[in-house]
Each structure stands twice: as structure tokens, then as C-alpha cells.
């Protein structure tokens, strides 16, 4: 047996402390905790890893050395999107979410409540105003889970087992919706119009049936396309007894019509664009929103916070609404199992929305639209470059085709990195029908000089 290692910077790693803990628990060794794991699944040898760093300073130095091998978006100009976005994060967002009463405990659950319920109620209220919906959940893991849960909510409501999903939903999200909904629900993909990239209404009319629980599409889509037939899509859903679920980037709603206004019955999305940094596997929080209809509210699996008066005149209290419908309250009888929520990011998004206000949200949306249109205009002037690939309006993202340049997206992106630019996401594998295309993203952080630098760099590469 290998010698036991004591890590001076990890609590309870000393042998005598571990022995005391095992004694209190009534077990003789750590192995007893893993008795339920079959022997064939256990690793019987020492893992092939380098020797541990037993100094906290040396460990930090080692990790920082690894991180220095990366090139990040603080060093490079980035035009990457596809689900994780670089927006400006006001300093106050970080200042508030780092406060100990919000940051230190599991799932954003401090052991003493210093106003957390109220902050999350305020978040839900502002998000509801932005979405023009009445009820908003405490954020779940991310947009993908919010979308998949929305599909299951719809199916529970109308007892049907088929979901129609737009083909412009990103492949990662589409895959996880499929995983989350099977085996009870069937996911069918809706064809898109090859010219506009929007949902093909004729294909929708043919696909929808008495088995359809819901139609799910995103606006703007994964490809940045603004779907201008939302009202017609929702009408088709309504006429066939199905729910209309729309996924939306909330930062677009200062300039785009909220989905509720064109007939969406369930809206989902992600808070990452609202004052939250890009992170590896973090920074996401899934939004689910509906009107104040008991049929919908009872199907939410995630927590909902409300406001009520107390015994003290003029005082208000904030807390859970219909807690028993959740897996926290009903365990296996809950609508779905929902574990760790992204309450901290909901709080952060609330700070961002309060700071921006309606006028600020409008200004940031207009600024993004202006930058996107400028980028499209300048890229379309390059020989062999088609921008955008679809004849629709775009928000934040757009597809650029390089078929006629003689260069692949991989080659172009490699050359761009040498110029300290992250180019667009390569679509050639995930949307092969689009040919040699890339998905470019422009937000409020890019100015005219950044866009001109990108265009000039691509001009040099493809000439």
C-alpha cells in the first residue's frame, strides 16, 4: 500500500484526524463508504499522476504556470459565441455576488438569510418585466436544462409525448434535450427555410399532430437569426393544442419583442449574458417563465419565490411558493428532481438589470445591432466571403461562408490566432450543410477598431 500523504493545506488529511472521524462514524476505513460500488468498477492501482505538491505556494505556482499556457479573451480580441458570451460585466455585479452572505454556502444557500430571498424575488420580478411574464423561477443549471424542463412541463400539462424542435437549436442543447426527455418523449427536428434560416412553416404544418406537446425554437437562434414568424408559429401551436416554448437571450429584449407578446406560453433562456463572466462550466443559470396560470405554476420543478405581508403592519416577507411540488419538498414525488440551483447568478443578473434599467437595456441592444450590421457590411465586401449566409436579420451572431475563398475555417482561425484574434466558431462539422462556414459573434465590447482589425486580418488571409 502506498504511503499516506498529508496535505498541509487540506483540512482533515492528517491520519489522526481521519481516524477520529472514522471512529465517530462507526466505520473502520474509508473503503466502507464504497461498498456499494462493484469491485469491477474500482481502480486497483495507483493513478498515473505526478508527485503531489505539499506546499500551497508550490501548488499555486504550478497551476499558474499551466494557466499561462492559455490565451484568453483579455489578451485576444474574441468573436466567439455559440452559447457563452463575452459581455461587459459592471464592477458592482462582482462586488455584490462576492459578499459572504451570498457566496459562501452550498447552492447560494447561506446558513443565515441576510436578505437572499428578497434579492431573488427582486431578480424574478425584474426578469418577469423584461420577459413580460408573471412567474419566473430561481435559475436552474443552465439554458439547456431550462429548455428540457420546459418541454417536460408542456408534456405533463397536455399528456402528449412529442416535441418539435427547430433545426437551428445548437447541437449540444439539442442532444441534451433529447437525453433529458427520453424515453417518455420523442424529439422531432423541424426543417428550416434554406434561404432565411427560419422555421419552414409548411414543414411545421405537416409535422404537427395530435401527439405534439410543444414546439420549441429560439429567437434569436443559435445561428443569430431573428425569427420574424413567431406569431404564426405560436398560432399553429395553439390551433393544434400544443404549447409554444421559446428560448431567448434576455440581453436582446431591449430591442426585440418579448416572446410572450407573440404567443409563447413558456419562455426559457440563460442569465449568463446579464453581468456574468465567461467561465469554464459555470456562469450559467436557466430561466423558465410563464404567465400567472395555476396550470403552469404547478408544473414548475424549480423554486419560485413570492412576497406576502406579515403580522407586523407594513412589513413584507419573501419565501417559497407551492414548495411541496418540488423535489425538495416532495422528494421522489416531485415534478422532476432539481438539485443545485444557480441562485448566485440569479442574484447577479438582478444586480445587472437594476443597474441597466429599461433605457440601458435598450441602448445595449441597439449598440449590438449596430455593431453586427457594421461587421456584416465590412465582411461582405471581401472577395469570396458571403456575410451573412442567411437573408434574415441577426442579433449578436451571424454565419459567414468562406467556400469561395479557397481556405477552410480551421485555416482562417489558425491564422487569426497568430494575429491575436479568436475567429468565429467552426460550423463545418456541426452544420455540414452550411459548407465552409463560421459563426461570428459581436457584442457591445467590440468597437469599430476591433471589427476593422478582424476584417483586415481576414482580407490578408484569404487574398
Buried (B, 14 or more C-beta within 10 A) or exposed (E): EEEEEEBEEEEEEBEEEBEEEBEEEEEEEEEEEEEEEEEEEEEEEEEEEEEEBEEEEEBEEEEEEEEEEEEEEEEBBBBBBBBBBBBEBEEBBBEBBEEEBBEEBEEBEBEEEEEBBBBBBBBBBBBBBBBBBBBBBBBBBBBBBBBBBBBBBBBBBBEBBBBBBBBBBBEEBBEBBBEBBEEEBBBEBBBBBEEBBBBBBEBBEEBBEEEBBBBBBBBBBBBBBBBBBBBBBBBBBEEBEBBBBBBBBBBBBBBBBBBBEBBBBBBBBBBBBBBBBBEEEBBBBBBBBBBEEEEBBEBBBBBBBBBEEEEEEEEEEBBBBBEEBBBBEEEEEBBBEBEEBBBBBBBBBBBBBBBBEEEBBBBBBEBBBEBBBBBBEBBEEBEEBBBBBBEBBBBBBBBBBBBEBEBBBBBBBEBBEEBEBBBBBBBBEBBEEBBBBBBBBBBBBBEEEBBEBBBEBBBEBBE
